[in-house]
Amino acid sequence: MDALTALLEGPKARGAFLLRSVFNPPWALRVEDQAPVSVVTVVRGEAWLLPAHATPARLSPGDVVAIRGPGPYTLADSPETPIEITVGPEQRCTTSSGRDVTESMSLGVRTWGESLQEGSTVILSGTYQAPSEVGRHLLASMPELLVQPAGVGGSETLVSLLATELNKEELGQEIMLDRLLDLLLVNVLRTWLTGNTPDTPTWYRAQSDPVVGTALRLMQEEPARPWTVASLASAVGVSRAALARRFNALVGQPPMAYLTNWRLTLAVDLLDQPDATVATVARQVGYGSAFAFSTAFKRSYGVSPQEYRGGTTELPQSTAAPRTLVLSH
């Protein structure tokens, strides 16, 4: 499995919340649903997206933006417009006076907002419901805001399909919408990763190096193998010292530190699977015992695998930089 596949196979929406929203200026919507990742695209009109920490972005028709949560963000016709409605957990919508308008502003099948008129702003949005649907490795890597301008990355067809499917109520509609949301997000992420920007993760840029890239692929493809620096060096045909020096220079950490992080991020995703146990996950990611795995997991995340699996404690949020990145050709 190459690094791009490893990162992008994470998005797997399950009953994602998808909606067409319609607004007439002036309007401002504060989103506090704590979703791990959301995808927003403007179909008609223009909008401002104001994230919690990153730089605000002005969106035009055809622009697609991926937002890393769980921090709040605001969508508005202007940065100066006062917030009128707040979207909370479970997508409940309340006005600034506290009135619940979740149902009263429904406009039909997966459509919400004000009456559709000439000049109305129309926005499509999709929200992943849980971090396990996205993948820990992705959440730890992406900036807070990835903006893909219209015409970049070829997302026009996907947006058109999503707009069409949102109108339908047919058999298999939920899974159709889930997969379209996945494809739209993956398309934005692929544009980001292959664009070789300063925000591209160091481990991804290092994939092109003939020595370090091979070592990375070996660890990603066989995380359960008892790798050492010596065995990795032998597999890629260089000395132990040469691999350690080159790996640290390109990736920013020693090979075994990267391997530990890779194993533990995989473990989080595996623990989210219904039939997983701590012992089986430990074996899958290369730990000789459940005790050794639990010790490493708690050292990294502050909770034991059992506590995380039992749902009693949430893991720390991503430390990825809270930046806005506008993608280009």
C-alpha distance (Angstrom), angle and dihedral (degrees) to the residues before:
residue distance angle dihedral
M1 . . .
D2 3.82 . .
A3 3.81 121.5 .
L4 3.79 94.3 -104.0
T5 3.79 92.2 52.1
A6 3.79 91.2 44.6
L7 3.78 91.1 54.7
L8 3.78 98.7 39.0
E9 3.78 98.3 45.8
G10 3.80 86.6 70.1
P11 3.84 99.7 81.8
K12 3.81 107.4 87.5
A13 3.79 109.6 149.6
R14 3.80 117.0 -155.1
G15 3.77 112.8 -164.4
A16 3.81 92.0 -23.6
F17 3.79 118.7 -166.5
L18 3.82 108.0 -110.6
L19 3.77 125.0 177.2
R20 3.80 145.4 166.4
S21 3.82 109.4 -137.5
V22 3.80 124.0 -161.4
F23 3.82 123.3 -162.8
N24 3.79 137.3 172.1
P25 3.82 118.0 -151.4
P26 2.93 130.7 -65.9
W27 3.80 96.6 46.1
A28 3.81 138.7 137.1
L29 3.80 129.0 -179.0
R30 3.80 123.5 -168.2
V31 3.84 113.1 -154.6
E32 3.81 115.6 -154.1
D33 3.80 99.9 156.6
Q34 3.84 92.5 124.7
A35 3.80 91.5 -132.8
P36 3.84 114.6 167.8
V37 3.82 93.0 -133.4
S38 3.80 134.1 3.0
V39 3.80 131.2 -174.5
V40 3.82 120.8 -149.9
T41 3.80 130.6 -177.2
V42 3.79 130.9 176.9
V43 3.81 116.3 -131.4
R44 3.79 98.9 175.9
G45 3.77 133.8 10.9
E46 3.79 125.0 1.5
A47 3.79 135.0 -74.4
W48 3.77 141.3 -174.8
L49 3.79 120.0 -130.3
L50 3.79 112.6 -156.5
P51 3.83 112.4 -172.1
A52 3.79 125.4 -160.4
H53 3.80 95.8 -104.7
A54 3.80 111.7 -4.8
T55 3.80 129.7 81.9
P56 3.84 115.6 -73.3
A57 3.81 115.9 -108.5
R58 3.79 129.7 -149.0
L59 3.80 111.1 -139.4
S60 3.80 126.8 -153.2
P61 3.82 130.1 -174.5
G62 3.80 110.8 -62.0
D63 3.80 95.6 20.5
V64 3.80 113.9 129.4
V65 3.79 122.4 -159.8
A66 3.81 129.9 -170.4
I67 3.81 113.8 -154.6
R68 3.80 121.4 -160.8
G69 3.80 111.6 -147.1
P70 2.87 169.5 -176.3
G71 3.80 89.6 112.5
P72 3.81 119.9 89.7
Y73 3.78 125.7 -102.5
T74 3.79 136.7 -174.9
L75 3.81 130.6 -131.6
A76 3.79 114.9 -161.1
D77 3.78 145.1 150.5
S78 3.82 88.1 -117.8
P79 3.83 135.3 8.8
E80 3.81 88.1 -120.9
T81 3.83 97.2 55.5
P82 3.84 111.9 110.3
I83 3.81 115.3 -118.1
E84 3.79 110.2 -97.0
I85 3.82 102.9 175.2
T86 3.81 133.3 26.2
V87 3.80 122.8 -154.6
G88 3.80 110.5 -149.4
P89 3.80 135.4 -178.8
E90 3.80 115.2 -42.7
Q91 3.83 87.0 22.9
R92 3.80 94.7 -81.0
C93 3.82 110.2 162.9
T94 3.79 123.6 -150.0
T95 3.80 133.1 175.8
S96 3.80 123.7 -124.8
S97 3.82 87.2 -96.5
G98 3.82 91.6 55.7
R99 3.82 98.9 -104.2
D100 3.81 115.0 146.2
V101 3.82 109.2 -126.9
T102 3.80 98.8 167.9
E103 3.79 93.7 114.5
S104 3.80 102.0 23.8
M105 3.83 93.0 60.9
S106 3.81 94.5 49.6
L107 3.81 111.9 126.2
G108 3.80 99.7 -173.0
V109 3.79 135.0 -80.2
R110 3.83 107.8 19.2
T111 3.79 90.6 -30.9
W112 3.78 124.6 121.3
G113 3.77 139.5 169.5
E114 3.77 135.3 49.7
S115 3.78 127.8 -15.7
L116 3.79 114.3 -68.2
Q117 3.79 110.5 -108.8
E118 3.76 138.2 157.2
G119 3.78 106.4 -71.9
S120 3.80 94.7 24.4
T121 3.79 117.7 143.5
V122 3.82 112.3 -122.5
I123 3.81 119.9 -161.9
L124 3.81 130.6 -179.6
S125 3.78 117.3 -152.6
G126 3.79 136.1 179.6
T127 3.79 125.4 -168.9
Y128 3.79 129.4 -163.3
Q129 3.76 110.5 -137.8
A130 3.83 102.4 -148.7
P131 3.83 138.3 18.0
S132 3.81 89.6 -117.5
E133 3.81 88.5 67.6
V134 3.79 91.0 61.2
G135 3.79 107.2 33.8
R136 3.78 131.4 -113.7
H137 3.80 93.6 -112.5
L138 3.79 91.4 57.2
L139 3.80 94.2 46.4
A140 3.79 90.2 51.4
S141 3.81 92.2 50.9
M142 3.79 112.0 41.2
P143 3.83 125.6 83.7
E144 3.79 119.2 -115.7
L145 3.79 91.7 -102.6
L146 3.81 129.5 26.5
V147 3.80 112.7 -176.5
Q148 3.80 117.7 -165.7
P149 3.84 108.3 -169.3
A150 3.78 119.9 -141.0
G151 3.80 111.5 -81.0
V152 3.81 94.3 26.4
G153 3.79 118.8 109.8
G154 3.80 96.8 2.2
S155 3.82 97.3 -93.7
E156 3.84 94.0 144.5
T157 3.81 93.9 95.2
L158 3.80 92.9 48.4
V159 3.81 92.2 49.5
S160 3.80 90.4 49.3
L161 3.80 91.8 50.3
L162 3.80 91.8 47.5
A163 3.81 91.6 50.5
T164 3.80 90.4 51.3
E165 3.81 95.6 46.0
L166 3.80 93.3 48.6
N167 3.82 87.9 67.0
K168 3.80 94.4 55.3
E169 3.78 134.5 88.2
E170 3.80 103.7 -168.0
L171 3.79 138.8 133.4
G172 3.78 111.4 -69.3
Q173 3.80 92.0 14.8
E174 3.79 94.9 136.4
I175 3.78 95.1 54.4
M176 3.81 91.1 43.9
L177 3.80 90.3 55.6
D178 3.81 92.3 43.8
R179 3.79 92.3 54.4
L180 3.82 93.3 45.7
L181 3.80 89.1 52.6
D182 3.81 89.9 49.9
L183 3.81 91.7 50.3
L184 3.79 92.7 48.1
L185 3.81 92.1 51.1
V186 3.80 93.4 44.1
N187 3.80 89.7 50.8
V188 3.82 91.5 55.2
L189 3.81 91.8 45.3
R190 3.79 93.1 48.6
T191 3.80 90.9 51.3
W192 3.80 88.6 51.4
L193 3.80 96.8 47.5
T194 3.78 96.7 44.2
G195 3.81 92.5 45.6
N196 3.82 92.4 77.0
T197 3.80 94.5 -138.9
P198 3.83 125.1 164.3
D199 3.83 86.8 -101.0
T200 3.80 93.7 58.6
P201 3.82 107.7 113.9
T202 3.81 113.0 -99.8
W203 3.79 92.1 -128.2
Y204 3.81 89.3 57.1
R205 3.81 94.6 49.4
A206 3.80 88.4 49.1
Q207 3.83 90.1 61.2
S208 3.81 89.6 84.9
D209 3.81 92.9 59.5
P210 3.83 109.6 99.5
V211 3.82 93.2 -138.4
V212 3.79 105.6 32.5
G213 3.81 93.3 35.4
T214 3.79 90.9 56.3
A215 3.81 91.9 47.7
L216 3.81 90.7 50.1
R217 3.79 92.7 50.2
L218 3.81 91.6 49.5
M219 3.81 92.0 53.2
Q220 3.81 92.7 43.8
E221 3.79 93.7 48.9
E222 3.83 96.6 42.9
P223 3.81 108.6 27.5
A224 3.82 92.0 156.0
R225 3.78 93.7 58.9
P226 3.86 112.7 105.4
W227 3.78 94.4 -113.6
T228 3.78 123.5 -174.5
V229 3.78 128.5 179.2
A230 3.81 87.4 -107.1
S231 3.81 94.5 52.3
L232 3.80 92.0 45.8
A233 3.80 91.0 48.9
S234 3.78 90.4 50.5
A235 3.82 91.4 49.2
V236 3.81 92.7 53.1
G237 3.82 95.1 39.9
V238 3.82 102.7 -114.9
S239 3.79 136.0 104.4
R240 3.78 121.5 -85.8
A241 3.81 91.6 -114.3
A242 3.81 93.0 48.4
L243 3.80 92.8 51.6
A244 3.80 93.5 46.2
R245 3.81 92.2 49.1
R246 3.81 95.8 45.1
F247 3.81 94.4 42.6
N248 3.78 93.4 50.9
A249 3.81 91.8 47.6
L250 3.83 94.8 51.4
V251 3.81 103.0 32.6
G252 3.79 98.7 31.7
Q253 3.80 96.4 -126.5
P254 3.83 138.1 60.5
P255 3.82 119.0 -85.9
M256 3.80 95.1 -109.4
A257 3.81 92.5 49.2
Y258 3.81 89.3 52.9
L259 3.81 90.3 47.7
T260 3.80 91.9 51.9
N261 3.81 91.7 50.1
W262 3.80 91.3 46.8
R263 3.80 92.4 50.3
L264 3.79 93.4 48.9
T265 3.80 95.2 47.3
L266 3.80 88.7 51.0
A267 3.80 89.0 47.9
V268 3.82 92.2 57.1
D269 3.80 90.8 55.7
L270 3.80 92.3 45.0
L271 3.82 92.1 50.1
D272 3.81 88.5 58.0
Q273 3.79 90.9 64.0
P274 3.83 112.1 102.2
D275 3.83 96.9 -127.4
A276 3.81 97.0 42.7
T277 3.79 123.2 119.6
V278 3.79 128.2 -168.1
A279 3.82 90.7 -113.9
T280 3.82 95.3 51.3
V281 3.79 92.9 45.6
A282 3.81 89.9 49.2
R283 3.80 90.1 56.3
Q284 3.81 93.2 44.9
V285 3.79 93.0 56.0
G286 3.79 97.9 42.2
Y287 3.79 107.9 -94.2
G288 3.78 119.1 137.2
S289 3.79 94.5 -143.6
A290 3.78 140.9 15.5
F291 3.81 88.1 -117.5
A292 3.81 93.8 57.1
F293 3.79 90.6 46.0
S294 3.82 92.9 48.3
T295 3.80 91.0 50.1
A296 3.82 92.7 51.6
F297 3.81 92.3 43.8
K298 3.81 93.7 51.3
R299 3.79 91.8 45.4
S300 3.79 89.6 55.1
Y301 3.81 102.1 37.7
G302 3.80 105.0 21.9
V303 3.82 94.0 -121.6
S304 3.79 133.3 75.8
P305 3.82 121.5 -108.0
Q306 3.80 88.6 -114.0
E307 3.80 92.3 53.9
Y308 3.79 90.8 48.0
R309 3.80 92.9 46.1
G310 3.80 91.2 48.3
G311 3.78 90.2 56.5
T312 3.81 93.3 -124.4
T313 3.81 94.9 119.2
E314 3.79 134.2 31.0
L315 3.77 122.6 -139.7
P316 3.80 120.6 -113.5
Q317 3.78 113.1 -85.4
S318 3.78 123.2 -103.5
T319 3.79 117.9 -73.2
A320 3.80 93.0 -152.5
A321 3.78 114.2 137.3
P322 3.85 113.4 -86.3
R323 3.78 93.6 -126.6
T324 3.78 136.8 140.6
L325 3.79 112.6 -132.5
V326 3.80 121.0 -170.0
L327 3.79 109.5 -156.2
S328 3.78 123.8 -139.8
H329 3.79 138.9 -171.9
